[in-house]
Every structure is written in C-alpha cells, then in structure tokens.
Amino acid sequence: MLLRLHRGGGLVIAGTDSPLDNLAVPLHMNLRAMVVNGFTPHEALTTATRNPARWLGLPGELGEIRPGAYADLALVAVIRSPTSPRRQRSAW
C-alpha cells in the first residue's frame, strides 16, 4: 500500500515509533523493509530525507547534500556485505 501511495505521488515518510530506542537501528530496518517490499533503494532513502524536508516546508534546506543545505553526514565504508556490521572497515 505504501509503495502504491508513493508511486502515485503521495508523501511517504520513513520513521519509527520507538522513542526510547536508538533511532538509527529501527529507521535502518524500516528502509530495508521498504526495499524488500518493492521500493528502490533511492525511493526508500527519499522517504527518510527529502520527503520529511518537504513535509516540514524546508525543501532545498534539509534532506539533501548540496551547498547551502544543512546536513549531518556520516560516510561508512563497508566490505562485501552491507548487512554485516562486522565487515565495516572504517567510518569518517
């Protein structure tokens, strides 16, 4: 249903209802589930970046990497499998 809503032009925003949990883990699992259920990786990532910025009325300021936009950015190099945290080589 979410995929049809998204592809039909609706605004789907990834999130979690776990306020006491580490926010990154449930959000990552949410994005992985979206891809498993038909979203492209780009579409899934958009639900966690550009779509929330659009909903907040801040497109172009949040949710994208470009000059002038606000961003918290982490780069992680993964060896072989993105599903195995033990294979992480380095992070900046």
C-alpha positions as CSV (number, residue, x, y, z in Angstrom):
1,M,0.0,0.0,0.0
2,L,2.8,2.4,0.8
3,L,4.5,1.7,-2.5
4,R,1.4,2.4,-4.4
5,L,0.8,5.6,-2.4
6,H,4.4,6.7,-3.0
7,R,4.4,6.0,-6.7
8,G,1.0,7.7,-7.0
9,G,2.5,10.9,-5.8
10,G,1.7,10.6,-2.1
11,L,4.2,11.7,0.6
12,V,5.6,8.7,2.4
13,I,7.9,9.4,5.3
14,A,10.0,6.7,7.0
15,G,10.1,6.7,10.7
16,T,9.8,4.8,13.9
17,D,7.5,4.7,16.9
18,S,10.3,3.7,19.2
19,P,11.3,7.0,21.0
20,L,13.4,5.2,23.7
21,D,15.4,3.1,21.2
22,N,18.5,4.0,19.2
23,L,16.8,5.9,16.4
24,A,19.3,4.7,13.7
25,V,18.6,1.0,14.1
26,P,14.7,1.0,13.7
27,L,15.0,3.5,10.8
28,H,17.6,1.4,9.0
29,M,15.3,-1.7,9.4
30,N,12.4,0.4,8.1
31,L,14.3,1.4,5.0
32,R,15.5,-2.2,4.4
33,A,11.9,-3.5,4.7
34,M,10.8,-0.9,2.2
35,V,13.4,-2.2,-0.3
36,V,12.4,-5.8,0.3
37,N,8.8,-4.9,-0.4
38,G,9.4,-3.1,-3.7
39,F,10.8,0.4,-3.1
40,T,14.0,1.1,-5.0
41,P,16.9,2.0,-2.6
42,H,16.6,5.6,-3.9
43,E,12.9,5.7,-3.2
44,A,13.4,4.3,0.3
45,L,16.1,6.8,1.1
46,T,14.0,9.6,-0.2
47,T,11.3,8.7,2.4
48,A,13.9,9.4,5.1
49,T,15.5,12.6,3.6
50,R,13.7,14.7,1.1
51,N,10.2,13.8,2.0
52,P,10.4,14.9,5.6
53,A,12.0,18.1,4.5
54,R,9.2,18.7,2.1
55,W,6.6,18.0,4.8
56,L,8.3,20.5,7.1
57,G,8.3,23.1,4.4
58,L,12.1,23.1,4.1
59,P,12.8,21.5,0.7
60,G,16.3,22.5,-0.5
61,E,17.4,23.3,3.0
62,L,17.2,19.8,4.6
63,G,17.1,16.3,3.2
64,E,19.8,16.6,0.6
65,I,23.5,17.0,0.2
66,R,24.3,20.2,-1.7
67,P,26.0,23.6,-1.0
68,G,23.9,25.7,1.3
69,A,21.8,22.8,2.8
70,Y,22.1,21.8,6.4
71,A,23.4,18.3,6.9
72,D,24.8,15.8,9.4
73,L,26.7,13.3,7.3
74,A,28.5,10.0,8.1
75,L,30.4,8.1,5.5
76,V,30.9,4.4,6.2
77,A,33.0,2.0,4.0
78,V,31.5,-1.5,4.0
79,I,33.3,-4.6,2.9
80,R,31.4,-7.2,1.0
81,S,28.0,-7.1,2.7
82,P,26.1,-4.0,4.0
83,T,24.1,-6.3,6.3
84,S,27.1,-7.4,8.4
85,P,28.3,-4.7,10.8
86,R,31.5,-6.8,11.5
87,R,32.6,-6.2,8.0
88,Q,32.8,-2.4,8.4
89,R,36.3,-1.2,7.6
90,S,36.2,2.4,8.6
91,A,34.0,5.4,9.3
92,W,34.7,9.1,9.0
